[in-house]
Amino acid sequence: MLKPESNRNGTPPLQVWLPPFVLKLLVFAAYAFVIFQTTLGLGEGDLGSNRVWVTIAALVGLLLLLAVDRLTRIRVSPGGLEATLNEAKARALEHAGELEDPQLAQALEAQVLQAENPDQVKAAVDLATELNVTQAVGRIKEAIRQKRKVYVRYRAEPDGAIETFLAAPLDVKPGKTAATKVNDYLWVHSYEHDRVISLRLGRVLGVELSEETFDPAEIMAEWEDEKREWNVPRSW
């Protein structure tokens, strides 16, 4: 269901694995050269007396290669060091547990566990978010046609708490300002807020139809008497 980008044989793209491989190869070559220069010209007796130092040098080289392997799993961004693969997976799995659709959550979990780098984790999360939005919009359209109230699970900020609203769905359309027009929003009448609010679709975790219906005339009783253009077709 979710398929992050990769080669046809399932391996990561060349640009993903080649730079770390070349770096490790260079470190190994430099280390081998140092050991060669250290032992060059030593007789059999000298090698026996310096065996301890050669062993220590070998351990240092091993630790150096492990350090390089660790560093190649960290990517530098303008904001600092990005999460390692394990950290990215942990956050993605937490996000999967918050999704309302169990099938979508399971598919995301499977793809995250198979990911070999943070880019694949991000691609899986982005695709899951897109599919979740598509599903949410479909349910909103159905609720608008049937004049059904909905329960909306929503996270306003990436690290914020999850809230659930009982709302009457009104429309799905971009924001009103220049900054918000790049995103689509779910416009609803929230009964908790007793007013119309907008919820960014990419942060909606789930939509569930209620058995209750609503009367559009009551919600729009105080609205200005003007012809409204809806993005989602309806008979009211």
Buried (B, 14 or more C-beta within 10 A) or exposed (E): EBEBEBEEEEEBEEEBBEEBEEBBEEBBEEBEEEBEEEBEEEEEEEEEEBEEEEEEBEEEBEEBBEEBEEEBBEBEEEEEEEBBBEBBBBBBBEBBEEBBBEEBBEBBBBBBEBBBBBBBBBBBBEBBBEBBBEBBBEBBBBBBBEBBBBBBBBBEEEEEEEBEBBBBBBBBBBBEEEEEEEEBBBBBBBBEEEEBBBBBBBBBBBBEBBEEEBEBEEBBEEEEEEEEEEEBEBEE
